[in-house]
Amino acid sequence: MSAIDGLPPLRDVIATHGLSARKALGQNFLLDLNLTAKIARVAGDLSGADVLEIGPGPGGLTRGLLAEGARRVVAIEKDARCLPALAEIAEAYPGRLIVLNDDALAVDWEANLTPPRKIVANLPYNVGTELLVRWLTPKRWPPPWESLTLMFQREVADRIVAQPGGKAYGRLAVLAQWRCEVRIAMGLPPEAFTPPPKVHSAVVHLDALPAPRFEADAAILSRVVKAAFAQRRKMLRAALKGQAPDIEDRLIAAGLKPTDRAEQVPIEGFCALARVMAKP
């Protein structure tokens, strides 16, 4: 592990500040600075962008983002123990790092960044999926961010990029692929982290599309998809019976088979159903 800047190796930073990872906060630290710089490069050219980072911990990815030229990084860290280590990084990169000691689920991050904005994060396992759904379902589209470059458990990453017909295909795949170009950029084994998690991880990159692939009301689509996959073993007419008394007729009007299951329906089909559901 070689340095990407003049700051101490991350193992030394962790030892100096007593930053043992806390399971309750979903913390698993990446210590290889070459690897964190590689993740930063997945996000593309950072020189003209503000970057939001969630859960920087001791600052490995933070340093990668800054070393790769991010105009400014706004890092949201809930664990106050990490603040002194992050303050040292801010001193090494004057004016380019802002650290907010706050909860990522509660803070108004958008107000702290100037467009164009990118989000790059080794997300804490316990809030990663919830944050992704929030970022994919803003009140307006295009969203306030250009791209998302996010670390997830490999199982979650596979669900984001899944295609219809498989067990991994579900709500995350529909919400992500309806409005974004998505790909798994790289995989990481457990031993890349400290402490090593029990699962493999992967970096997913999502580029926001200018407009959704198919016309649909976002709130209706989200509601229908959530209901359909909540009972994915049931036929659509049973899984969605609570959505409308004439759901079977609406499914047929959308070009769907009432006897199909949610995992068989492509994104275009769910959007067609959302348009039908929008009618009185």
C-alpha positions as CSV (number, residue, x, y, z in Angstrom):
1,M,0.0,0.0,0.0
2,S,1.7,3.1,-1.2
3,A,0.7,6.7,-0.4
4,I,-1.3,8.9,-2.8
5,D,-0.5,12.0,-0.8
6,G,1.8,13.2,2.0
7,L,-0.5,12.1,4.8
8,P,0.2,9.0,7.0
9,P,-0.9,5.5,6.0
10,L,-4.5,4.7,7.1
11,R,-3.4,2.0,9.5
12,D,-1.3,4.7,11.4
13,V,-4.3,7.1,11.3
14,I,-6.6,4.4,12.8
15,A,-4.0,3.6,15.5
16,T,-3.4,7.2,16.3
17,H,-7.0,8.1,16.7
18,G,-8.3,4.8,18.1
19,L,-10.7,4.2,15.2
20,S,-11.8,0.6,15.6
21,A,-14.7,-0.1,13.2
22,R,-18.1,-0.3,14.9
23,K,-20.5,-2.9,13.7
24,A,-23.5,-0.8,15.0
25,L,-22.6,1.9,12.5
26,G,-22.1,-0.6,9.6
27,Q,-18.4,0.4,9.4
28,N,-15.8,-1.6,7.4
29,F,-12.8,0.5,6.5
30,L,-10.9,0.4,3.2
31,L,-7.2,0.9,4.0
32,D,-5.5,0.5,0.6
33,L,-5.2,4.0,-0.7
34,N,-4.5,2.8,-4.2
35,L,-7.8,1.0,-4.1
36,T,-9.7,4.0,-2.8
37,A,-8.2,6.1,-5.6
38,K,-9.3,3.5,-8.1
39,I,-12.8,3.7,-6.8
40,A,-12.7,7.5,-7.1
41,R,-11.7,7.1,-10.8
42,V,-14.8,5.1,-11.5
43,A,-16.8,8.3,-10.9
44,G,-15.0,9.9,-13.9
45,D,-13.6,13.4,-14.1
46,L,-13.9,15.0,-10.7
47,S,-12.1,18.2,-11.4
48,G,-15.2,20.2,-12.1
49,A,-17.5,18.6,-9.6
50,D,-18.5,18.8,-6.0
51,V,-18.6,15.3,-4.5
52,L,-20.8,14.0,-1.6
53,E,-19.3,11.2,0.4
54,I,-21.3,9.3,3.1
55,G,-19.5,7.6,6.0
56,P,-15.8,8.5,5.3
57,G,-14.5,7.0,8.5
58,P,-10.8,7.6,8.7
59,G,-10.8,9.1,5.2
60,G,-9.4,6.6,2.8
61,L,-11.9,7.3,0.0
62,T,-11.9,11.0,0.9
63,R,-8.2,11.1,0.2
64,G,-8.8,9.2,-3.0
65,L,-11.4,11.7,-4.2
66,L,-9.2,14.7,-3.3
67,A,-6.1,13.2,-4.9
68,E,-8.1,12.5,-8.1
69,G,-8.9,16.2,-8.3
70,A,-12.4,16.6,-6.9
71,R,-13.2,20.3,-6.8
72,R,-14.7,19.9,-3.3
73,V,-15.8,17.0,-1.1
74,V,-18.6,17.2,1.4
75,A,-18.3,14.3,3.7
76,I,-21.1,13.3,6.1
77,E,-19.8,11.4,9.1
78,K,-22.0,10.3,12.0
79,D,-19.1,9.0,14.2
80,A,-17.5,11.9,16.0
81,R,-14.4,9.8,16.7
82,C,-13.5,10.2,13.0
83,L,-13.5,14.0,13.0
84,P,-9.9,14.6,14.1
85,A,-8.6,12.3,11.3
86,L,-10.8,14.1,8.8
87,A,-9.7,17.5,10.0
88,E,-6.1,16.5,9.2
89,I,-7.2,15.7,5.6
90,A,-9.0,19.1,5.4
91,E,-5.8,20.8,6.5
92,A,-3.8,19.1,3.8
93,Y,-6.4,20.1,1.1
94,P,-7.2,23.7,2.1
95,G,-10.8,24.7,1.2
96,R,-11.6,21.5,-0.5
97,L,-13.0,19.3,2.2
98,I,-16.1,20.1,4.4
99,V,-17.0,17.6,7.1
100,L,-20.5,17.4,8.5
101,N,-20.9,15.5,11.7
102,D,-24.5,14.4,11.0
103,D,-26.8,11.6,10.1
104,A,-26.9,11.0,6.3
105,L,-30.6,10.2,6.5
106,A,-31.4,13.6,8.0
107,V,-29.0,16.2,6.7
108,D,-29.8,18.5,3.7
109,W,-26.8,17.5,1.7
110,E,-27.9,19.2,-1.5
111,A,-27.6,22.7,0.0
112,N,-23.9,22.1,0.8
113,L,-22.8,21.3,-2.8
114,T,-22.6,23.3,-6.0
115,P,-23.6,21.7,-9.3
116,P,-22.4,19.6,-11.0
117,R,-22.7,17.1,-8.1
118,K,-21.5,13.5,-7.9
119,I,-22.1,11.1,-5.0
120,V,-19.3,8.6,-4.2
121,A,-19.4,6.5,-1.1
122,N,-18.4,3.3,0.6
123,L,-21.9,3.2,2.1
124,P,-22.5,1.8,5.6
125,Y,-24.3,-1.5,5.1
126,N,-27.1,-0.5,7.5
127,V,-28.3,2.5,5.5
128,G,-27.0,1.9,1.9
129,T,-30.2,0.6,0.3
130,E,-32.4,3.3,1.9
131,L,-30.1,6.1,0.7
132,L,-30.1,4.6,-2.8
133,V,-33.9,4.5,-3.0
134,R,-34.0,8.2,-1.8
135,W,-31.5,9.3,-4.4
136,L,-33.4,7.4,-7.1
137,T,-36.8,8.9,-6.1
138,P,-36.3,12.7,-5.8
139,K,-39.2,15.1,-6.3
140,R,-37.9,16.1,-9.8
141,W,-35.9,14.6,-12.5
142,P,-33.1,15.0,-13.6
143,P,-31.9,14.7,-10.0
144,P,-29.6,17.0,-8.1
145,W,-26.7,14.6,-8.8
146,E,-25.0,13.6,-12.1
147,S,-23.8,10.1,-11.0
148,L,-23.7,7.7,-8.1
149,T,-20.6,5.6,-7.5
150,L,-21.5,3.4,-4.5
151,M,-20.1,0.4,-2.6
152,F,-22.6,-2.2,-1.7
153,Q,-22.7,-5.8,-0.6
154,R,-22.3,-7.9,-3.8
155,E,-25.9,-9.2,-3.3
156,V,-27.3,-5.7,-3.3
157,A,-25.2,-4.7,-6.3
158,D,-26.5,-7.7,-8.3
159,R,-30.0,-6.7,-7.5
160,I,-29.4,-3.2,-8.9
161,V,-28.2,-4.4,-12.3
162,A,-30.5,-7.5,-12.5
163,Q,-32.6,-8.3,-15.5
164,P,-36.2,-9.7,-15.6
165,G,-36.6,-13.4,-15.1
166,G,-34.2,-14.0,-12.2
167,K,-34.5,-14.0,-8.4
168,A,-32.3,-10.9,-8.1
169,Y,-34.6,-8.8,-10.2
170,G,-36.8,-6.6,-8.1
171,R,-37.7,-3.1,-6.9
172,L,-34.1,-1.8,-6.9
173,A,-33.5,-2.9,-10.5
174,V,-36.7,-1.2,-11.7
175,L,-36.1,2.0,-9.9
176,A,-32.4,2.2,-10.9
177,Q,-32.7,1.2,-14.5
178,W,-35.8,3.2,-15.2
179,R,-33.8,6.4,-14.8
180,C,-30.2,5.5,-15.0
181,E,-27.5,3.7,-16.9
182,V,-26.1,1.2,-14.4
183,R,-23.1,-1.2,-14.2
184,I,-21.0,-3.0,-11.7
185,A,-17.6,-1.3,-12.0
186,M,-15.5,-3.6,-9.8
187,G,-15.7,-6.3,-7.1
188,L,-13.9,-6.4,-3.8
189,P,-13.2,-9.4,-1.6
190,P,-13.8,-9.3,2.2
191,E,-10.1,-9.1,2.9
192,A,-9.9,-5.7,1.3
193,F,-11.7,-4.3,4.4
194,T,-10.8,-3.9,8.1
195,P,-12.5,-5.7,9.7
196,P,-13.3,-8.2,6.8
197,P,-17.1,-8.5,6.4
198,K,-18.6,-11.9,5.9
199,V,-19.7,-11.0,2.3
200,H,-18.1,-9.8,-0.9
201,S,-18.7,-6.2,-2.0
202,A,-19.0,-4.4,-5.3
203,V,-18.9,-0.8,-6.7
204,V,-21.9,0.2,-8.7
205,H,-21.9,3.2,-11.0
206,L,-25.1,4.9,-12.0
207,D,-25.3,7.7,-14.5
208,A,-28.6,9.7,-14.4
209,L,-30.5,9.8,-17.7
210,P,-31.9,13.1,-18.8
211,A,-35.4,11.6,-18.7
212,P,-36.8,8.2,-17.6
213,R,-36.7,5.5,-20.2
214,F,-40.5,5.2,-20.2
215,E,-43.3,7.6,-19.2
216,A,-44.8,7.0,-15.8
217,D,-45.7,8.8,-12.6
218,A,-42.8,8.1,-10.3
219,A,-44.9,7.8,-7.1
220,I,-47.4,5.4,-8.8
221,L,-44.7,3.3,-10.3
222,S,-42.8,3.1,-7.0
223,R,-46.0,2.0,-5.2
224,V,-47.0,-0.6,-7.8
225,V,-43.5,-2.1,-8.0
226,K,-43.2,-2.2,-4.2
227,A,-46.5,-4.1,-3.9
228,A,-45.7,-6.4,-6.8
229,F,-42.4,-7.6,-5.4
230,A,-43.6,-7.6,-1.7
231,Q,-45.4,-10.9,-2.7
232,R,-43.2,-11.9,-5.6
233,R,-44.3,-15.6,-5.5
234,K,-47.9,-14.6,-6.1
235,M,-49.4,-13.9,-9.5
236,L,-49.8,-10.2,-10.3
237,R,-53.6,-10.3,-9.9
238,A,-53.1,-11.5,-6.3
239,A,-50.1,-9.4,-5.4
240,L,-51.7,-6.2,-6.7
241,K,-55.3,-6.8,-5.7
242,G,-55.1,-4.1,-3.0
243,Q,-54.1,-1.5,-5.6
244,A,-57.5,-1.4,-7.4
245,P,-60.7,-3.4,-7.3
246,D,-60.5,-4.0,-11.1
247,I,-56.7,-4.8,-11.1
248,E,-57.1,-7.7,-13.5
249,D,-58.7,-5.5,-16.1
250,R,-55.9,-2.9,-15.6
251,L,-53.2,-5.5,-16.0
252,I,-54.7,-6.6,-19.3
253,A,-55.0,-2.9,-20.4
254,A,-51.3,-2.5,-19.7
255,G,-50.5,-5.5,-21.8
256,L,-49.6,-7.7,-18.9
257,K,-50.8,-11.2,-18.1
258,P,-52.6,-11.3,-14.7
259,T,-51.1,-14.8,-14.1
260,D,-47.5,-13.6,-14.5
261,R,-45.3,-12.9,-11.5
262,A,-43.5,-9.6,-10.8
263,E,-40.0,-11.0,-11.8
264,Q,-41.3,-11.7,-15.3
265,V,-42.4,-8.0,-15.9
266,P,-39.8,-5.7,-17.6
267,I,-39.5,-2.1,-16.6
268,E,-41.5,-1.0,-19.7
269,G,-44.4,-3.3,-18.5
270,F,-44.4,-1.7,-15.0
271,C,-44.4,1.7,-16.5
272,A,-47.4,0.8,-18.7
273,L,-49.2,-0.4,-15.6
274,A,-48.4,2.8,-13.8
275,R,-49.9,4.8,-16.6
276,V,-53.1,2.7,-16.5
277,M,-53.2,3.0,-12.7
278,A,-53.1,6.8,-13.0
279,K,-56.5,6.7,-14.8
280,P,-59.7,7.0,-12.7
